[in-house]
Every structure is written in C-alpha cells, then in structure tokens.
Amino acid sequence: MTTKDAIELLHRAAPYTSSPLFKTFLLFIAIGVGRILLNRMVANPKNTVDERRRWLIGIRNGALFLLIVGAIIIWAQELQSLLLSVVAIAAALVLATKELIMCVSGGLMRTSTGAFHIGDRIEINNYRGDVIDHGLFATTILEIGPGHSTHQLTGRTVVLPNSMFLAHPLINEMFGDDYVLHTFLVCIDRKAPWDEHEKALMESAHEVCGEYLEDARKFLEVVTARRNLDTINVDPRITVKLTDPSRIEMLVRVPVPSGRKGRTEQAILRHYLAKASSIRQPSNTVCYARPE
C-alpha cells in the first residue's frame, strides 16, 4: 500500500473515526488498558494486602470517573441537542396540560387542608351548593339559590374544576358536622317599637331552637376544644345595628342543625311575624328580613 492509498483510506475513514461512538470506544479501550497496567503495578508483593486493596478500589473508582467524564465531554453536543428537545417537549406538555395540572394541584390542596367534605355547603366564585362528589380533577355540588336569600336546591348540579381552589377563596358554611351557627337580618321601620320586636324575635328564636339548644352547646364545645378555639356562646343572640336612618336592623344568630338553616330561619320568621302582628305599629311601618 502506497502512501497515497493510506492517505485516501484515512480520508474515507475520517467520518467514522470522528464519530462520538468511535471516540467512546477508544476511551473505553484506553481506560481499560490503563487500569490493567496499574493493577499489575499494584500487585507487587512488596505491598501489603490492605494497601493493594485500597489501590485497587481507588483505581477502579478513578477509571469509572474518567469514563463518565470523558463520555460526557465526547457526547456533549449530542446531549445538548437532546436536552433542548426534552425541554421543548416538556414545555409543550406543560402548556397543553396546564389546566389538568392545576386541577390536580387544587385537588391535592383540598385533600391536604381538609377544606370540605361530602355534604358540606360551600361557596366559591359565586357558586354555592352542597358537595355531593369530589375527585382529583373536579368537585360536584348541588346548587343552592338563587343568591343568598334562600337555602333551597335549584335542581341543578354544578361541576367545579379543582383549579378554582387555587384562584378563589373558599367558604365552608359548615362549622361542624351536626350543628352550625346561622345568622340572618331582620329590618324594621325606625319608628317601630324596636324593643318589642326584639323581644318577639328572641322569644321566637328560643321557641324554635329550644329543643336542640343543649345538644348544640355540647357539640360546639367539643368542636371548639378540638380546634383550640374560645368557647362559643350558642344561645340565640340579637345585635341591633343602625346603618340606615330609615330602619333598624336586628342581626339574629342562632344554632341550627347542619343542613336545616333555611327551614329553621323560616320557622323563626313565621313565629316572629305571628307575634309582631299584635305589636302596635305606627303608620307606614316596613318590616323585612334577609340573610347576613
């Protein structure tokens, strides 16, 4: 073979010898040969067994380290391209599944915080209802409404994506499993004898809530102790408010069984209206109630 033929052969083999795979093969051979030579040098009988063991372990770990570093250097360009492709694919997947990821995150947050359970009445982003199902991606409620003035089912179900729990505050109206505190507002004309109306409203609250008042007190004492809260007075309470020159507002707070807020409120109002009909009323007196 002439020199010209050898040079031409090298030119033809250049694409193969410059490939990362061929370089990795040469690196593997070089490190393997070097390890064998070093092992033979360490095998000198002059060295003790412990010294030979330490040297052999050091040579083995050093050879492995050089092989990994050398392979990374050889394949650096290919690894960079692969990494860019992986990042691009990951970014596309994140953008495509953003809502699903947020739904899963919201579901995990709900589970970890125990924000609500099946049967609780919740409100979020103007949606209000009783929870009947919750999963990893969505929560289903039976809608209560319309608005906050009633506690009746509308007959519709609302499926809420769990991502809403990350973006909006959640209100859970169920303080306890058995009994909760419920408030509503009764407004009367400024000229009306408010003290007589207050007395009639308080008597109505005691008449309706009296049968379970003691059970509610015991239950809420247990709940507040478990949650390290101050003891709550569960007796019916009325707070007088003067926010409008033309009327007097009486804020009523009563304990009610969970899931019976609307029925209890209606019973109190009906008792109160029956009593209020016998109260002396000035002309043009207006009386109405709304939830607070």
C-alpha positions as CSV (number, residue, x, y, z in Angstrom):
1,M,0.0,0.0,0.0
2,T,1.4,3.3,-1.1
3,T,1.4,6.5,1.0
4,K,-1.2,7.9,-1.3
5,D,-3.5,4.9,-0.7
6,A,-3.0,5.2,3.0
7,I,-3.9,8.9,3.0
8,E,-7.0,8.2,0.9
9,L,-8.1,5.4,3.3
10,L,-7.7,7.8,6.2
11,H,-9.9,10.4,4.5
12,R,-12.6,7.7,3.9
13,A,-12.4,6.6,7.5
14,A,-12.4,10.1,8.9
15,P,-16.3,10.3,9.3
16,Y,-16.2,7.1,11.2
17,T,-13.2,7.8,13.4
18,S,-14.5,11.2,14.3
19,S,-17.9,9.9,15.5
20,P,-18.7,10.1,19.2
21,L,-19.3,6.3,19.2
22,F,-15.8,5.6,17.9
23,K,-14.3,8.1,20.4
24,T,-16.1,6.5,23.2
25,F,-14.9,3.1,22.2
26,L,-11.3,4.3,22.1
27,L,-11.8,5.9,25.5
28,F,-13.1,2.7,26.9
29,I,-10.1,0.8,25.5
30,A,-7.6,3.3,26.8
31,I,-9.0,3.4,30.3
32,G,-9.3,-0.4,30.3
33,V,-5.6,-0.9,29.3
34,G,-4.5,1.8,31.8
35,R,-6.4,0.0,34.6
36,I,-4.9,-3.3,33.8
37,L,-1.4,-1.8,33.8
38,L,-2.0,-0.1,37.1
39,N,-3.5,-3.2,38.6
40,R,-0.3,-5.1,37.7
41,M,1.8,-2.5,39.3
42,V,-0.2,-2.6,42.5
43,A,0.1,-6.4,42.6
44,N,3.7,-6.0,43.7
45,P,4.3,-8.4,46.6
46,K,6.1,-5.6,48.4
47,N,2.7,-4.0,49.1
48,T,0.6,-5.3,51.9
49,V,-2.9,-6.8,51.3
50,D,-4.6,-3.7,52.7
51,E,-2.5,-1.4,50.5
52,R,-3.3,-3.4,47.4
53,R,-7.0,-3.4,48.3
54,R,-7.0,0.4,48.7
55,W,-5.1,0.9,45.5
56,L,-7.4,-1.4,43.5
57,I,-10.5,0.3,44.8
58,G,-9.0,3.7,44.0
59,I,-8.0,2.6,40.5
60,R,-11.5,1.2,39.9
61,N,-13.3,4.3,41.1
62,G,-10.9,6.6,39.2
63,A,-11.3,4.6,36.0
64,L,-15.1,4.8,36.3
65,F,-14.9,8.6,37.0
66,L,-12.7,9.2,33.9
67,L,-15.0,7.1,31.8
68,I,-18.1,9.1,32.8
69,V,-16.4,12.5,32.5
70,G,-14.8,11.5,29.1
71,A,-18.2,10.2,27.8
72,I,-19.9,13.5,28.8
73,I,-17.2,15.5,27.0
74,I,-17.4,13.4,23.9
75,W,-21.2,13.4,23.8
76,A,-21.6,17.0,25.0
77,Q,-23.0,18.3,21.7
78,E,-25.4,15.4,21.3
79,L,-26.5,15.7,24.9
80,Q,-27.1,19.4,24.5
81,S,-29.4,18.8,21.5
82,L,-31.2,16.0,23.3
83,L,-31.7,18.2,26.4
84,L,-33.1,21.1,24.3
85,S,-35.5,18.6,22.7
86,V,-36.6,17.3,26.1
87,V,-37.1,20.8,27.4
88,A,-39.1,21.8,24.4
89,I,-41.3,18.7,24.7
90,A,-41.7,19.2,28.4
91,A,-42.7,22.9,27.9
92,A,-45.2,21.9,25.2
93,L,-46.7,19.2,27.5
94,V,-47.0,21.7,30.4
95,L,-48.7,24.2,28.2
96,A,-51.1,21.6,26.8
97,T,-51.9,20.1,30.2
98,K,-51.8,23.3,32.3
99,E,-55.5,23.1,33.3
100,L,-55.2,19.5,34.2
101,I,-52.1,20.1,36.3
102,M,-53.8,23.0,38.1
103,C,-56.9,20.8,38.7
104,V,-54.7,18.1,40.2
105,S,-52.9,20.7,42.4
106,G,-56.2,22.1,43.6
107,G,-57.4,18.6,44.4
108,L,-54.2,17.8,46.4
109,M,-54.6,21.1,48.2
110,R,-58.2,20.4,49.1
111,T,-57.2,16.9,50.4
112,S,-54.2,18.1,52.4
113,T,-56.1,21.0,54.0
114,G,-59.4,19.2,54.6
115,A,-61.2,22.3,53.3
116,F,-64.5,20.5,53.0
117,H,-66.1,17.0,52.9
118,I,-69.1,15.4,51.3
119,G,-72.3,17.1,52.5
120,D,-70.7,20.4,53.3
121,R,-72.2,23.6,51.9
122,I,-69.5,25.6,50.2
123,E,-69.3,28.8,48.2
124,I,-66.6,29.7,45.7
125,N,-66.5,32.3,43.0
126,N,-70.3,33.0,43.4
127,Y,-71.1,29.3,43.1
128,R,-72.9,27.9,46.2
129,G,-74.2,24.4,47.0
130,D,-73.9,21.1,48.8
131,V,-70.9,18.9,47.9
132,I,-72.0,15.6,46.6
133,D,-68.8,14.4,44.9
134,H,-65.2,15.3,44.7
135,G,-62.3,13.8,42.7
136,L,-58.8,14.5,41.5
137,F,-59.9,16.9,38.8
138,A,-63.4,18.3,39.7
139,T,-65.9,18.7,42.5
140,T,-69.7,18.4,42.1
141,I,-72.2,20.4,44.1
142,L,-76.0,20.6,44.2
143,E,-76.7,24.3,43.6
144,I,-78.4,26.3,46.4
145,G,-80.1,29.6,45.4
146,P,-80.9,31.8,43.9
147,G,-78.4,34.1,45.6
148,H,-78.0,34.1,49.4
149,S,-81.6,34.8,50.2
150,T,-82.7,31.2,50.1
151,H,-81.4,27.8,51.3
152,Q,-83.3,25.7,48.7
153,L,-81.9,23.5,46.0
154,T,-82.3,24.9,42.5
155,G,-82.4,21.4,41.0
156,R,-79.1,21.9,39.1
157,T,-75.7,20.4,39.6
158,V,-72.5,22.4,39.1
159,V,-69.2,20.7,38.3
160,L,-66.3,22.9,39.6
161,P,-62.8,22.3,38.3
162,N,-60.4,21.9,41.3
163,S,-58.2,24.7,39.8
164,M,-60.7,27.2,41.2
165,F,-59.5,26.3,44.7
166,L,-56.1,27.8,43.8
167,A,-57.5,31.1,42.4
168,H,-60.5,31.9,44.6
169,P,-61.2,31.9,48.3
170,L,-63.4,29.0,49.5
171,I,-66.2,29.5,52.1
172,N,-67.3,26.4,54.0
173,E,-70.6,27.2,55.8
174,M,-70.4,24.0,57.9
175,F,-68.5,24.8,61.1
176,G,-69.4,21.4,62.5
177,D,-70.9,18.2,61.2
178,D,-74.0,18.2,63.4
179,Y,-74.7,21.9,64.3
180,V,-73.6,25.2,62.8
181,L,-74.2,28.9,63.6
182,H,-76.6,30.7,61.3
183,T,-77.2,34.5,61.0
184,F,-79.9,36.5,59.2
185,L,-81.0,40.1,59.4
186,V,-84.5,41.4,60.3
187,C,-85.2,45.0,59.4
188,I,-88.0,47.2,60.9
189,D,-89.0,50.8,60.4
190,R,-87.2,53.3,62.5
191,K,-90.5,54.5,64.1
192,A,-91.5,51.0,65.2
193,P,-91.1,49.9,68.9
194,W,-87.9,48.0,68.3
195,D,-87.7,46.7,71.9
196,E,-91.0,44.9,71.5
197,H,-89.9,43.5,68.1
198,E,-86.6,42.4,69.6
199,K,-88.4,40.6,72.4
200,A,-90.8,38.9,70.0
201,L,-87.9,37.8,67.8
202,M,-85.8,36.5,70.7
203,E,-88.8,34.5,72.0
204,S,-89.4,33.0,68.5
205,A,-85.7,32.0,68.3
206,H,-85.9,30.3,71.7
207,E,-89.1,28.5,70.8
208,V,-87.7,27.1,67.6
209,C,-84.2,26.3,68.8
210,G,-85.0,25.3,72.3
211,E,-85.5,21.6,71.6
212,Y,-81.8,21.1,70.5
213,L,-80.1,24.1,72.2
214,E,-78.4,21.9,74.8
215,D,-77.2,19.4,72.2
216,A,-75.8,22.2,70.1
217,R,-74.0,23.6,73.0
218,K,-72.3,20.3,73.9
219,F,-71.4,19.6,70.3
220,L,-69.8,23.0,69.6
221,E,-67.9,22.8,72.9
222,V,-66.3,19.6,71.7
223,V,-65.5,21.2,68.3
224,T,-64.0,24.4,69.8
225,A,-61.9,22.4,72.2
226,R,-60.6,20.1,69.4
227,R,-59.7,23.2,67.3
228,N,-58.2,25.1,70.2
229,L,-60.8,27.9,69.9
230,D,-62.5,30.0,72.6
231,T,-65.8,28.6,73.8
232,I,-68.7,29.9,71.7
233,N,-72.0,31.0,73.3
234,V,-74.6,29.2,71.3
235,D,-77.7,30.9,72.9
236,P,-79.8,32.9,70.4
237,R,-78.4,36.4,70.2
238,I,-79.7,39.6,68.6
239,T,-77.5,42.5,67.7
240,V,-79.1,45.9,66.9
241,K,-77.5,47.8,64.1
242,L,-78.1,51.4,62.9
243,T,-76.7,51.6,59.4
244,D,-79.6,53.4,57.7
245,P,-81.6,56.4,59.1
246,S,-84.9,54.9,57.9
247,R,-84.7,51.5,59.5
248,I,-83.4,49.4,62.5
249,E,-81.6,46.2,61.7
250,M,-81.6,43.3,64.1
251,L,-78.9,40.7,63.4
252,V,-80.1,37.3,64.6
253,R,-77.6,34.5,65.3
254,V,-78.9,31.0,66.3
255,P,-77.5,27.5,66.3
256,V,-79.2,25.2,63.8
257,P,-78.7,21.6,62.7
258,S,-76.5,21.2,59.7
259,G,-78.5,21.3,56.5
260,R,-81.5,22.9,58.1
261,K,-80.6,26.6,58.1
262,G,-83.3,27.6,55.6
263,R,-86.1,25.7,57.4
264,T,-85.0,26.9,60.8
265,E,-84.8,30.5,59.6
266,Q,-88.3,30.3,58.1
267,A,-89.7,28.8,61.3
268,I,-88.3,31.6,63.4
269,L,-89.6,34.3,61.0
270,R,-93.1,32.8,60.9
271,H,-93.2,32.7,64.7
272,Y,-91.9,36.3,64.9
273,L,-94.4,37.6,62.3
274,A,-97.3,36.0,64.2
275,K,-96.1,37.7,67.4
276,A,-95.3,41.0,65.6
277,S,-98.9,41.3,64.3
278,S,-100.0,42.1,67.8
279,I,-97.4,44.8,68.3
280,R,-98.6,48.4,68.0
281,Q,-97.3,49.7,64.6
282,P,-97.0,53.3,63.5
283,S,-98.3,54.2,60.1
284,N,-96.1,53.2,57.0
285,T,-94.1,50.7,59.1
286,V,-92.0,48.3,56.9
287,C,-90.6,45.0,58.2
288,Y,-88.5,42.6,56.2
289,A,-85.7,40.1,56.6
290,R,-82.6,39.0,54.7
291,P,-79.6,36.7,55.3
292,E,-76.5,38.3,56.6
